[in-house]
């Protein structure tokens, strides 16, 4: 599995104390992503269903531990979970589910 981090971006309207952060996701399941997050001392409760939000200092630590830096678009295309599945279908990397037969 590869752990991915996208670029730091400002989110001024998120209503959080931090305005600048990035996302960390995995491309092949969540168990290894959770283990990587634990190495960064990130509480599992911060998991957002398919990713973790990271402030700048945790992003730097993730990269130092081997996370791959990618664009947000590339992350969405590669990330594990429903969001990644939708992006791959949209970009033609995975064929959509076949239609159900009306038998």
N, C-alpha and C positions, 0 to 999 in steps of 0.2 A: 504494500500500500504506500501511496505517496500522500504526505500531508501538504496541503496547499495553503498559502496565504496570499490574499490579494493586496492591492496597494492601499495605503492609508488614505482615507477620505474624510471630509468634514461632513458631519450630520447635525447641523445647528438646530433642526426642528424636532429632533428625537426626544427632547425632554429629559435628557440624561445629563449628569454633571460633566461628562466628557463629551467633547464635540468631535474629536478625531479618533477614528479607529479603523480596523480592517476586520476581515472574516478569516477564519481558519476552518477548513473542511478536509475531508479525505475522499479519495477516489475509489475506495473499495471496502466499504463497511464502516461501522461505527465503533466497534470494539477497539481497534488500533487507534482511532482518533481519540477516543476517551483515554486510552493509555498515554498517548502523547500529551494530551491536556493535563493529565495527572502529573507528568514530568515537569510541567510548567506551573504546578500548584494551582491549577484552575479547578474550581469546584464544579462537580458534575451538574449542579443546578443551573449553571450558566449555559448549558447546551441549549441551542435554539431550534431543536428539531432536526437540523441537518448541518449545523455549523456552530462555531463559537465566535463571539465578538472579542477582539483583542485590542487593548490600548497600545500605543506605540512601543512602550518598553517590553510588553509581552510579545509583540510581533518580532522585535529584534532578538529576543530569546528563542523564539520558535525557529527563526532562520538560522541562528547559531546551532540549534540542535538538529538541523537538516530539513526544515520545511522548505518547500520549493516556492519561490516567488513567481506569481502569475498575475495576469490582468484579471479584473473581475469577470469579464466575459469568458475568459479561458477557464476560470474556476467554476463558473456555472455550468459550462459544457462538460467538465470532468467530474464534478462532485457527485458523491453517492447520495441517493435518495430521490424523492419525487421531483424536486426542483431540477436536479441534473437530468433525470429521465425526460422531463418536458423539454429542456433545452436541447438535448440530443435529438429528439424527434423533430423539433423545430429546425435544427440545422442539418437534418438528414443523416445523422450518424447512427440512429437506431430506427428501424421501421416501426410504425405504430402497431398496436395490437390488432390482430385480424378481426374483422367484424364478426359478430356472433351470428351463427346460422339460424334461420327461422324454420326449424324442422318441425 
